[in-house]
Amino acid sequence: MERFPFFKARLLANTAQISVNFSAQMLDMVWRARVLRNLVSRFGSQLLVTRIFCPLISFQSNYLPPNAKQILENADAVYIKGANFFETCQIPENPTFHAFVVYGPISRFYSGLKDFDGVFAFLPAGTTGYRHPRGGQPVRTLLEITRQALDTPALTAN
């Protein structure tokens, strides 16, 4: 942000504390961390926070409130963190980055990877991280889609 003053990041923060997920109530504690002092100084100018209410374990694209949908529509790119959010929040209208650690059967199923693989994947606009084809064909996984989308492995798994 210091090098690119035109860059703005908007955080959608849930006002509902669901399980161990990050929530808006945790922001004050995070802002006090010394390591984030430079980031906090950009609050309101380059770092914008929008609080939304979502009673679900992760944001689900179909159930986002109108203000969140509008933010996504106006975004140049979207960064989605966490396996739950990868599984439920697909935003094909925007170039999207997903970052998570694969864990559990759903995460393995949709990613095409194994437990504890670290993922940082880029999906160009018009692409979802997994697909359910019609006619009983197998699910297209993140691994397959990223390789096809860019004709190169665009997925980092360790």
Secondary structure, 3 states (H helix, E strand, C coil): CCCCCCCCEEEEEECCCCCCCCCHHHHHHHHCCHHHHHHHCCECCCEEEEEECCCCCCCCHHHCCHHHHHHHHHCCCEEEECHHHHHHCCCCCCCEEEEEECCCHHHHHHHCCCCCCEEEEEECCCCCCCECCCCCCCCECHHHHHHHHHCCCCEEEC
